[in-house]
Amino acid sequence: MRSKKAILNITTSLLLQVVIVISSFIIPRYIITTFGSDINGVVVSISSFLAYIVLLEAGVGGVVKAALYKPLANKSVKQISGIIKATERFFKVIAFLFLIYTCIIAIVFPYITNNLFDYIFLFSLVVIIGTSSFVQYYFGITYSILLQADQRGYISSIFQILTIIANTIISVILINSGFGIHIVLLGSAAIFVIRPILLQIYVKRKYQITSDCQIDNNAIKQRWDGLGHHIAFFLHRNTDVVVLTIFTSVREVSVYNVYYMVVAGMQKLVNTLTSGVEAAFGNMIAKGEKSALEKNFRLYEFISFTSTTILFTSAGLLILPFISVYTQGITDVDYYKPLFAYVLVLAEAIYCVRLPYNAVVLAAGHFKQTRNAAYMEAIINIVLSTLLVMFWGMTGVAIATFIAMSFRTIHYAIYLSKNILNRSIFVFVKRVAVSIIAAGITIFFAKVVPFMEINSYIEWIGYAIVITLIALIINILLSLIFYIDEMKRLFSISKKIINRKK
């Protein structure tokens, strides 16, 4: 049952990420071509500034999931209800603070951008984007956490897929109909109200959550330890944009965001593995199934490393041709940034490498033990980004992110090896070495393929298929040499799934 849920979570999460990636390419393209790079940069900047309020969540989402694993395994309705009640009360406070923070950003943001646009124009834009963020983030978040902890994250994913598709369609229709950016974003805010309503209906029918219970504040007692993890994750997503907004221009932010859409798409695909199995690992740890944990983690680690190597090696070779096609006809700013592209791809690849370790550390509830490294990563990212942006612009910001990501990834690997899995750190070193070799060989053979001039998405897709196949074949061959046991197990699991469907 646990494996079936994990597969279902991975499948729906993968579909969700594909939908998110497609939507993230469609909407910005329409905004840039219709309203210009400045408006796109402003929208991205406002979203990043508003995102800082999620730090008040203090990482409580991961803490609550870790607290829910045991009562869910034991089917203790009272314990589950007590945790949910405490979480809901916590988020009500956060919701109120978010509204205040949005008002503050609405007042000061026009000055941050040196009054690039009319004050009222920017003020109202912040309010609209803030409303959309508020609806997406705070309504239904408690129910979403419960479903993830119970290995039913696929329910939340399905609802999210529906709302994202609806949002993309509505946004394109509004833009093509000649409406301004404010109306387009208001349409998005209205669509995103649907998901929390659907979540609430499902959870109330599926779970017997009762209000007649004692609030379990102990469930979120580790939230300040979880804060470090939350800060590091948040800064990974938002620091670059904020630094670029303050020290460069919103046009540079627009360029950064177009490149980040590509690597974020790769990251989301790899991340589907984490969203599908973290709850399963939590269930194993709660039941004391150490052997099952170690066995399943080896396979999960292998899949994560291999998929990261294939996707990001391909991305490094394909990102510039894609950007050239994507930005055809856009002349208000130069979108061709080779060095920045390669550093950004490498930084995001390092982040994806650590996802398996992050999943098990959080599933085990080791927030306090690993919080200092999380804080250190955040400090490195902020300090280096602020310094290097002065010399190399967005490339300097990407370098800072790469250094911060590398530090935390190495720490995670060492901590997990010593304190949870009790294995040699050379297992991690070997995986990194094999990935580097696979990437190097892929790049070598990719250069052998005659490079044609790419002027359309169809031509790019054809080239992408060739490059991805080269990366896939090389990684499979190396895996047969270095990871034959994992390959046999993966083949066995795949065979069982196919036979079960038949």
ABEGO torsion letter per residue (X at the ends): XAAAAAAAAAAAAAAAAAAAAAAAAAAAAAAAAAAEAAAAAAAAAAAAAAAAAAAAAGGAAAAAAAAAAAAAAAGBAAAAAAAAAAAAAAAAAAAAAAAAAAAAAAAAAAAAAGGABBAAAAAAAAAAAAAAAAAAAABGAAAAAAAAAAGAAAAAAAAAAAAAAAAAAAAAAAAAAGBBAAAAAAAAAAAAAAAAAAAAAAAAAABBBBABBBBBAAAAAAAAAAAAAAAAAAAAAAAAAAAAAAABBAAAAAAAAAAAAAAAAAAAAAAAAAAAAAAAAAAAAAAGBAAAAAAAAAAAAAAAAAAAAAAAAAAAAAAAAAAAAAABGBAABBABBAAAAAAAAAAAAAAAAAAAAAAAAAAAGBAAAAAAAAAAAAAAAAAAAAAAAAAAEAAAAAAAAAAAAAAAAAAAAAAAAAAAAGBBAAAAAAAAAAAAAAAAAAAAAAAABBBBBBABAAAAAAAAAAAAAAAAAAAAAAAAAABAAAAAAAAAAAAAAAAAAX
